Amino acid sequence: MYEGNYLAQHLRAASVAQSEGVFAKMPDKSLVSYQAFFDGAQAFAQVLISKGVKPNDRVAVQADKSIEVLQLYIATVLAGAVFLPLNTAYTPAEISYFIEDASPSLFVCDPKLYAQLEPIAKRLGVLAVETLAADGSGSITDFSTLDRTEPFKVVPRDASDLAAFLYTSGTTGRSKGAMLTHENLWSNASTLKDYWCFSDKDVLIHALPVFHIHGLFVALNITLAAGSSLIFMPSFNADQIVDAMSEATVLMGVPTFYVRLLNHRYLSKHSVANMRLFVSGSAPLLAETHVKWQEKTGTAILERYGMTETNMNTSNPYQGDRRPGTVGFPLPLVEVKITDPVSGETLPIGEVGSIEVRGPNVFKGYWKMPEKTKEELRENGFFITGDLGMIDDQGYVSIIGRSKDLIITGGYNVYPKEVEIVIDDLDGVVESAVIGLAHSDFGEAVTAVIVVEPGVNLTEDTIKKALSTSIAKFKQPKHVFIVDELPRNTMGKVQKNVLRKAYSS
């Protein structure tokens, strides 16, 4: 089925023989079969094509998590277009940038935001603006239920064609669109399915957002690749997750999930008896959390390492020692090396340097940014991740730091510069420095250190209030400190390491 469309054909192959099998169990306990899921995706694909979406066009979606959003992703692939999921926390100002940069032919948003976003999208040349609510209702769903006489024909796509792209923040404040091909997505899903021993008997607890690679391209694609099923949850809920463990086999989450679950009164070795795998990613997992989880449940969390541009690169072993503080070994077909950040020369085992990766999972480049692509994607295929790390004598990879000051909070990426730009625009602000500080729940807390003009009465509360409508909530500082000046080195560069040390307590 779906012959000629590289990704769709592979994602459907495992479930063709069990079309009436369960794909998803919904919050209301209703069941969605594989047949119903793909029928819905095909109906959406027909809507996209009828609205003028052509091969290689972008389909941008900012909508709350629902089965319909997952179907829209598959529909976009079937229509030969490029899926662009957008964080639901993005403000209209941020959405405006993404639409202008990506030039999607169709934009789907929440009905409640239609009045705000439709004029922006139309002004920027979007052909059609449709709506989709968390309950699955909306104009695009209405169109998908119309009777159609023409049988659906999948649009042919090969391995090198784009299937999706996601925006990843840039240190200059400008977000970059990472272009992912059909092969990028399928190679990673296929590898992880085998590496983590997924089968059609597995049941995955899906509580992750679907505008992010973890929830969309890892959790969903592996489920489809294995023909397994998932328990669909709109968001993280500790009670619901613990309850679901009796019928599930796998949980994928960010470190925040595991920190919060550790405090649940019913989490125990007994409650996880049916579970075979707990995966953590999108942010560093504290070794302390790893140890506490093993003590309380008798199971070891499997931590892995990935990023928007590459999907997954490494993983602790399914069978073997899952070492706290490491992200395991390079995945099959993926090469990882540590290089000198200046010369690019490969460093010996045990030395800290820049992490570079190469494999079929590595993206095609940055959308409309050939120079940036050339800077970070070498001619030999290795991608310079911007992360600092080391490989020990047994092959385990450890992430030591991030050379670009990336903050990962609750599994979301925040680059300080994009927050600093907004803060510096506030009346009365001279300059700011944004850093990440350790946080027991979110991994890191976005923290702003700000210099204000003499005589100006700016407080932590007034600054937080001013930022509340201009940037997404996960980017907003959890702490704000007002200072007389920022520490600098002899070259005039702000010493963020000094700030981290000063405010770490």
C-alpha positions as CSV (number, residue, x, y, z in Angstrom):
1,M,0.0,0.0,0.0
2,Y,1.1,3.6,-0.8
3,E,3.6,2.3,-3.3
4,G,5.8,5.0,-4.6
5,N,5.7,7.2,-1.5
6,Y,8.8,6.2,0.4
7,L,7.9,7.1,4.0
8,A,4.2,6.4,3.8
9,Q,4.8,3.0,2.3
10,H,7.2,2.0,5.0
11,L,5.0,3.4,7.9
12,R,2.0,1.5,6.6
13,A,3.7,-1.8,5.9
14,A,3.6,-3.3,9.4
15,S,-0.2,-2.7,9.8
16,V,-1.6,-3.7,6.4
17,A,-2.3,-7.2,7.6
18,Q,-3.9,-6.1,10.8
19,S,-6.0,-3.1,9.7
20,E,-8.7,-3.7,12.3
21,G,-6.0,-3.9,15.0
22,V,-5.9,-1.2,17.6
23,F,-3.7,1.8,16.7
24,A,-4.8,4.0,19.6
25,K,-6.8,3.9,22.8
26,M,-8.3,7.3,23.5
27,P,-8.9,9.1,26.8
28,D,-12.6,8.2,26.6
29,K,-11.5,4.6,26.3
30,S,-12.7,4.4,22.6
31,L,-10.4,2.6,20.2
32,V,-9.0,3.8,16.9
33,S,-8.1,1.1,14.4
34,Y,-5.3,1.2,12.0
35,Q,-7.8,1.3,9.2
36,A,-9.6,4.2,10.7
37,F,-6.4,6.1,11.3
38,F,-5.1,5.8,7.8
39,D,-8.6,6.4,6.2
40,G,-8.7,9.6,8.1
41,A,-5.2,10.5,6.9
42,Q,-6.2,9.8,3.3
43,A,-9.3,12.0,3.7
44,F,-7.1,14.9,5.0
45,A,-4.7,14.3,2.2
46,Q,-7.5,14.8,-0.3
47,V,-8.5,18.0,1.5
48,L,-4.9,19.3,1.3
49,I,-4.8,18.6,-2.5
50,S,-8.2,20.2,-3.0
51,K,-7.0,23.3,-1.2
52,G,-4.1,23.7,-3.7
53,V,-1.3,22.0,-1.8
54,K,1.3,20.7,-4.3
55,P,4.3,18.4,-3.9
56,N,7.1,20.1,-1.8
57,D,4.6,22.8,-0.4
58,R,4.7,23.4,3.3
59,V,1.7,22.6,5.5
60,A,2.1,24.5,8.8
61,V,0.1,23.3,11.8
62,Q,-0.3,25.0,15.2
63,A,-3.0,23.0,16.9
64,D,-3.5,21.2,20.3
65,K,-2.6,17.6,20.4
66,S,-5.2,15.2,18.9
67,I,-5.3,12.1,16.7
68,E,-6.3,14.4,13.9
69,V,-2.9,16.3,14.1
70,L,-1.2,12.9,13.7
71,Q,-3.4,12.1,10.7
72,L,-2.5,15.5,9.3
73,Y,1.2,14.6,9.5
74,I,0.6,11.4,7.6
75,A,-1.8,13.2,5.2
76,T,0.9,15.7,4.3
77,V,3.3,12.9,3.5
78,L,0.7,11.2,1.4
79,A,0.1,14.4,-0.5
80,G,3.8,14.8,-1.2
81,A,4.1,18.0,0.9
82,V,6.3,19.0,3.8
83,F,4.9,18.9,7.3
84,L,5.7,21.9,9.6
85,P,4.5,21.5,13.2
86,L,4.6,24.6,15.3
87,N,4.7,24.8,19.1
88,T,1.3,25.7,20.5
89,A,2.9,28.1,22.9
90,Y,4.2,30.4,20.1
91,T,2.7,33.9,20.1
92,P,1.2,35.5,17.0
93,A,4.4,37.5,16.6
94,E,6.5,34.3,16.5
95,I,4.0,32.6,14.1
96,S,4.3,35.5,11.8
97,Y,8.0,34.9,11.4
98,F,7.6,31.2,10.7
99,I,4.9,31.8,8.1
100,E,6.9,34.5,6.4
101,D,10.0,32.3,6.4
102,A,8.4,29.0,5.4
103,S,5.8,30.3,3.0
104,P,3.3,27.5,3.6
105,S,0.5,27.1,1.2
106,L,-1.8,25.9,3.9
107,F,-1.9,26.8,7.6
108,V,-4.0,25.0,10.3
109,C,-4.7,26.7,13.6
110,D,-6.9,26.4,16.7
111,P,-10.4,27.9,16.0
112,K,-9.9,30.2,19.0
113,L,-6.9,31.8,17.4
114,Y,-8.4,32.0,13.9
115,A,-9.4,35.7,14.1
116,Q,-5.8,36.6,15.2
117,L,-3.8,34.4,12.9
118,E,-5.9,34.3,9.7
119,P,-5.1,37.9,8.7
120,I,-1.4,37.4,9.4
121,A,-1.3,34.2,7.2
122,K,-3.3,35.8,4.4
123,R,-1.1,38.9,4.4
124,L,1.9,36.6,4.0
125,G,0.5,34.8,1.0
126,V,-1.0,31.6,2.6
127,L,-3.5,30.1,0.2
128,A,-5.8,28.6,2.8
129,V,-6.2,28.9,6.6
130,E,-8.2,26.1,8.2
131,T,-9.0,25.2,11.9
132,L,-8.6,22.2,14.1
133,A,-9.5,22.0,17.8
134,A,-8.3,19.6,20.5
135,D,-11.6,17.6,20.2
136,G,-10.9,17.1,16.4
137,S,-13.5,19.5,15.2
138,G,-12.7,22.3,12.8
139,S,-13.0,23.4,9.2
140,I,-10.5,21.0,7.9
141,T,-12.3,18.1,9.6
142,D,-15.6,19.3,8.1
143,F,-14.0,19.2,4.6
144,S,-12.5,15.7,5.2
145,T,-16.0,14.2,5.8
146,L,-17.4,15.4,2.4
147,D,-18.3,12.6,0.0
148,R,-15.6,12.3,-2.8
149,T,-16.1,10.3,-5.9
150,E,-12.4,10.2,-6.9
151,P,-10.4,7.3,-5.3
152,F,-7.4,8.6,-3.4
153,K,-4.1,8.4,-5.2
154,V,-0.9,8.8,-3.1
155,V,1.6,11.3,-4.4
156,P,4.9,9.6,-5.3
157,R,8.0,10.6,-3.3
158,D,11.4,9.1,-3.0
159,A,13.9,8.8,-0.1
160,S,15.6,12.1,-0.8
161,D,12.4,14.2,-0.9
162,L,11.5,16.4,2.0
163,A,8.9,15.1,4.4
164,A,9.0,17.7,7.2
165,F,10.9,20.5,8.6
166,L,11.0,21.8,12.1
167,Y,12.3,25.1,13.4
168,T,15.3,25.0,15.8
169,S,16.4,28.2,17.6
170,G,19.5,30.0,16.4
171,T,22.1,31.7,18.6
172,T,21.7,34.8,16.5
173,G,18.0,34.9,17.5
174,R,16.8,33.8,14.1
175,S,15.2,30.4,14.1
176,K,16.4,27.8,11.5
177,G,14.2,25.4,9.6
178,A,15.8,22.0,9.7
179,M,14.8,20.1,6.5
180,L,14.1,16.3,7.0
181,T,13.8,13.9,4.2
182,H,11.7,10.7,3.9
183,E,14.9,8.7,4.4
184,N,15.9,10.7,7.5
185,L,12.6,9.9,9.2
186,W,12.3,6.3,8.1
187,S,15.9,5.2,8.8
188,N,15.6,6.5,12.3
189,A,12.3,4.9,13.0
190,S,13.4,1.5,11.6
191,T,16.7,1.6,13.5
192,L,15.0,2.5,16.9
193,K,12.3,-0.1,16.4
194,D,14.9,-2.8,16.2
195,Y,17.3,-1.3,18.7
196,W,14.6,-1.0,21.4
197,C,12.9,-4.3,20.4
198,F,9.5,-3.0,19.5
199,S,6.9,-5.4,18.2
200,D,3.2,-5.5,17.4
201,K,2.6,-6.6,21.0
202,D,3.8,-3.3,22.4
203,V,1.6,-0.6,23.9
204,L,3.2,2.9,24.2
205,I,2.0,5.5,26.6
206,H,2.0,8.7,24.5
207,A,1.9,11.8,26.7
208,L,4.4,13.9,24.7
209,P,3.6,16.9,22.6
210,V,3.4,16.3,18.8
211,F,5.1,19.5,17.6
212,H,8.4,18.0,18.6
213,I,10.6,15.2,17.2
214,H,10.3,13.1,20.3
215,G,6.5,12.8,20.3
216,L,6.0,12.9,16.5
217,F,9.0,11.3,14.7
218,V,10.2,9.0,17.5
219,A,7.1,7.9,19.4
220,L,4.6,7.9,16.5
221,N,6.9,6.6,13.7
222,I,8.2,3.7,15.8
223,T,4.6,2.8,16.7
224,L,3.6,2.7,13.1
225,A,6.8,0.9,12.0
226,A,6.2,-1.9,14.5
227,G,2.5,-2.1,14.1
228,S,2.1,-1.6,17.8
229,S,-0.5,0.5,19.6
230,L,-0.5,3.6,21.8
231,I,-2.5,4.9,24.8
232,F,-3.2,8.5,23.7
233,M,-3.0,11.2,26.3
234,P,-3.4,14.9,25.5
235,S,-0.6,15.8,27.9
236,F,1.3,14.6,30.9
237,N,-0.8,13.5,33.8
238,A,0.9,11.4,36.5
239,D,-2.2,9.7,37.8
240,Q,-3.3,8.7,34.2
241,I,0.2,7.4,33.4
242,V,0.5,5.3,36.5
243,D,-2.9,3.9,35.9
244,A,-2.0,3.0,32.3
245,M,1.1,1.1,33.2
246,S,-0.9,-2.0,33.9
247,E,-1.8,-2.4,30.2
248,A,1.2,-0.6,28.6
249,T,4.7,-1.8,27.9
250,V,6.6,1.4,27.1
251,L,6.8,5.0,28.2
252,M,8.7,7.7,26.4
253,G,9.2,10.9,28.3
254,V,11.3,13.9,29.1
255,P,13.2,14.0,32.5
256,T,10.4,16.1,34.0
257,F,8.1,13.1,33.6
258,Y,10.3,10.9,35.7
259,V,11.0,13.5,38.4
260,R,7.2,14.0,38.8
261,L,6.4,10.3,38.6
262,L,8.9,9.6,41.4
263,N,6.7,11.6,43.7
264,H,3.6,9.6,42.9
265,R,2.3,7.5,45.8
266,Y,1.4,4.5,43.7
267,L,4.7,4.2,41.7
268,S,6.4,1.0,42.8
269,K,7.9,-2.2,41.5
270,H,4.4,-3.7,41.4
271,S,2.9,-0.8,39.4
272,V,5.5,-1.1,36.6
273,A,5.5,-4.9,36.5
274,N,4.0,-4.9,32.9
275,M,6.4,-2.2,31.6
276,R,9.5,-3.4,29.7
277,L,11.0,0.0,28.7
278,F,11.2,3.6,30.0
279,V,12.9,6.0,27.6
280,S,14.1,9.5,28.5
281,G,15.3,12.2,26.2
282,S,15.0,15.8,24.9
283,A,17.0,17.1,28.0
284,P,19.7,15.7,30.2
285,L,18.5,13.2,32.8
286,L,20.2,13.8,36.2
287,A,22.1,10.8,37.5
288,E,20.2,11.2,40.8
289,T,16.9,10.7,39.0
290,H,18.2,7.6,37.2
291,V,19.3,6.1,40.5
292,K,16.1,7.0,42.4
293,W,14.0,5.5,39.6
294,Q,15.9,2.2,39.7
295,E,15.6,2.0,43.5
296,K,11.9,2.6,43.5
297,T,10.8,0.6,40.4
298,G,13.6,-1.9,39.9
299,T,13.9,-0.7,36.3
300,A,16.6,1.4,34.6
301,I,15.6,4.3,32.4
302,L,17.1,4.2,28.9
303,E,18.5,7.6,28.0
304,R,19.3,8.6,24.5
305,Y,20.6,11.6,22.6
306,G,19.0,13.3,19.6
307,M,18.3,16.7,18.1
308,T,16.0,18.3,15.6
309,E,18.5,18.1,12.8
310,T,19.3,14.5,13.3
311,N,16.5,12.7,15.1
312,M,18.2,10.2,17.4
313,N,22.0,9.7,17.3
314,T,22.9,7.5,20.3
315,S,21.1,5.3,22.9
316,N,22.0,3.4,26.0
317,P,21.6,-0.4,25.2
318,Y,18.3,-2.2,25.5
319,Q,20.2,-5.1,26.9
320,G,23.3,-4.1,28.8
321,D,24.4,-1.5,31.2
322,R,22.4,1.7,31.0
323,R,24.9,4.1,32.5
324,P,23.6,7.2,34.4
325,G,25.1,10.4,33.0
326,T,25.7,8.9,29.6
327,V,23.6,8.7,26.4
328,G,25.0,5.3,25.4
329,F,26.4,4.2,22.0
330,P,26.0,5.5,18.5
331,L,23.0,3.8,16.8
332,P,23.5,1.4,14.0
333,L,24.4,3.3,10.7
334,V,25.2,6.4,12.8
335,E,28.8,7.6,13.3
336,V,29.7,9.8,16.2
337,K,33.1,11.4,16.7
338,I,34.6,14.0,19.0
339,T,36.6,16.7,17.3
340,D,38.7,19.8,18.2
341,P,36.2,22.7,18.0
342,V,38.8,24.9,16.2
343,S,40.8,22.5,13.9
344,G,38.1,19.9,13.4
345,E,40.6,17.1,14.0
346,T,39.3,13.9,15.6
347,L,40.3,13.8,19.3
348,P,41.5,10.6,21.2
349,I,39.2,8.6,23.4
350,G,38.4,10.3,26.7
351,E,39.0,13.9,25.5
352,V,36.2,16.5,25.5
353,G,35.4,18.2,22.3
354,S,32.7,19.0,19.7
355,I,30.3,16.2,18.9
356,E,29.9,15.5,15.2
357,V,27.5,12.9,13.7
358,R,27.0,11.3,10.3
359,G,24.4,8.9,9.0
360,P,21.1,8.5,7.1
361,N,19.4,10.3,10.0
362,V,21.2,13.6,9.4
363,F,19.1,16.4,7.9
364,K,19.4,17.9,4.4
365,G,20.2,21.4,5.6
366,Y,18.7,24.6,6.9
367,W,15.8,26.1,4.9
368,K,16.9,29.1,2.8
369,M,20.2,29.2,4.8
370,P,22.9,27.8,2.5
371,E,25.7,29.6,4.4
372,K,24.5,28.3,7.8
373,T,24.2,24.9,6.3
374,K,27.8,25.0,5.0
375,E,29.0,26.1,8.5
376,E,27.5,23.2,10.3
377,L,27.2,20.4,7.7
378,R,30.6,19.3,6.5
379,E,31.2,18.2,2.9
380,N,32.0,14.7,4.2
381,G,28.5,14.5,5.7
382,F,29.4,15.1,9.4
383,F,27.1,17.5,11.2
384,I,28.6,19.7,13.9
385,T,26.0,19.5,16.6
386,G,27.2,22.3,18.8
387,D,27.3,20.0,21.8
388,L,30.4,19.2,23.7
389,G,31.1,15.6,24.8
390,M,33.4,12.7,25.1
391,I,33.5,9.0,24.3
392,D,35.0,6.7,27.0
393,D,37.1,3.6,26.4
394,Q,34.0,1.4,26.3
395,G,32.3,3.5,23.7
396,Y,29.7,5.3,25.9
397,V,29.0,8.9,24.8
398,S,28.6,11.6,27.4
399,I,27.3,15.1,26.9
400,I,29.5,17.5,28.8
401,G,28.0,20.9,27.8
402,R,26.6,22.9,25.0
403,S,28.9,25.2,23.1
404,K,26.1,27.4,22.0
405,D,24.6,28.1,25.5
406,L,21.4,26.2,24.6
407,I,19.0,25.9,27.5
408,I,16.8,22.8,27.6
409,T,13.9,23.4,29.9
410,G,11.2,20.7,30.3
411,G,12.4,19.1,27.0
412,Y,12.1,22.3,25.0
413,N,15.1,24.1,23.4
414,V,15.6,27.8,24.3
415,Y,18.5,29.8,22.9
416,P,19.4,32.8,25.2
417,K,19.8,35.3,22.4
418,E,16.2,35.0,21.3
419,V,15.0,35.8,24.8
420,E,17.6,38.6,25.2
421,I,16.4,40.3,22.1
422,V,12.9,40.6,23.5
423,I,14.1,41.7,27.0
424,D,16.5,44.3,25.5
425,D,13.6,45.9,23.6
426,L,11.7,46.7,26.9
427,D,11.7,50.3,28.0
428,G,14.2,51.0,30.7
429,V,16.4,47.9,29.9
430,V,20.1,48.6,29.1
431,E,21.1,45.0,28.4
432,S,20.4,41.4,29.5
433,A,22.1,38.0,29.8
434,V,20.0,34.9,29.8
435,I,21.3,31.7,31.3
436,G,20.1,28.2,32.3
437,L,20.2,27.2,35.9
438,A,19.7,23.7,37.3
439,H,16.0,23.0,38.1
440,S,14.8,19.8,39.8
441,D,11.6,19.7,37.7
442,F,12.4,21.2,34.4
443,G,16.1,20.3,34.2
444,E,17.1,23.9,33.6
445,A,15.3,27.1,34.4
446,V,15.5,30.1,32.0
447,T,17.0,32.9,34.1
448,A,17.5,36.5,33.1
449,V,20.1,38.9,34.6
450,I,19.2,42.4,33.6
451,V,20.8,45.9,33.8
452,V,18.3,48.7,33.9
453,E,18.6,52.5,33.3
454,P,19.3,54.5,36.4
455,G,16.2,55.7,38.1
456,V,13.9,53.2,36.2
457,N,11.7,51.1,38.5
458,L,11.7,47.7,36.8
459,T,11.1,44.7,39.0
460,E,11.1,40.9,38.5
461,D,7.3,41.0,38.4
462,T,7.0,43.9,35.9
463,I,9.5,42.3,33.5
464,K,7.8,38.9,33.7
465,K,4.4,40.5,33.0
466,A,5.9,42.4,30.0
467,L,7.3,39.2,28.5
468,S,4.1,37.1,29.1
469,T,2.5,38.1,25.7
470,S,5.6,38.4,23.6
471,I,7.3,35.0,23.8
472,A,6.2,31.5,24.4
473,K,5.7,30.5,28.0
474,F,8.6,27.9,28.1
475,K,11.0,30.7,27.0
476,Q,9.9,33.1,29.7
477,P,12.4,33.5,32.6
478,K,11.5,31.7,35.8
479,H,13.9,34.0,37.7
480,V,14.9,37.6,37.0
481,F,17.8,39.4,38.7
482,I,18.4,43.1,38.4
483,V,22.1,44.1,38.6
484,D,24.3,47.2,38.1
485,E,26.5,45.6,35.4
486,L,27.2,42.3,33.7
487,P,30.6,40.6,34.2
488,R,32.8,40.8,31.1
489,N,36.2,39.5,30.0
490,T,39.0,41.6,28.5
491,M,37.4,41.2,25.0
492,G,34.1,42.7,26.3
493,K,32.2,39.4,26.1
494,V,29.7,38.7,28.9
495,Q,31.0,35.9,31.1
496,K,27.9,33.7,31.4
497,N,29.9,31.1,33.3
498,V,30.4,33.7,36.1
499,L,26.7,34.4,36.1
500,R,25.8,30.7,36.4
501,K,28.2,30.3,39.3
502,A,26.9,33.4,41.0
503,Y,23.2,32.5,40.8
504,S,23.4,28.7,40.9
505,S,22.1,28.6,44.5
